[in-house]
Amino acid sequence: MTTTMPRDEILRKTKAVSQVLEALRNEHRQILTSLQSGQDTTPTDGKISTIAHSLEQLELGVSEAQVTRL
């Protein structure tokens, strides 16, 4: 048996996920800025690449969540 969530519950949950993704995106931006500016004591290209990739994925997730909320 399949149950479906009411539309308002789906929108509420999507908004909550979107807020979490936005917070993670902001944290990743801060980390990336710190790494690129040399504030991190051992910045490596690997760290920067990993954080940049994660940031791209978070940007995509935030965009998709915003489209879903419309």
PyMOL commands that set and color helices and strands:
alter all, ss='L'
color gray80, all
select helices_A, chain A and resi 7-37+45-69
alter helices_A, ss='H'
color red, helices_A
deselect
rebuild
show_as cartoon
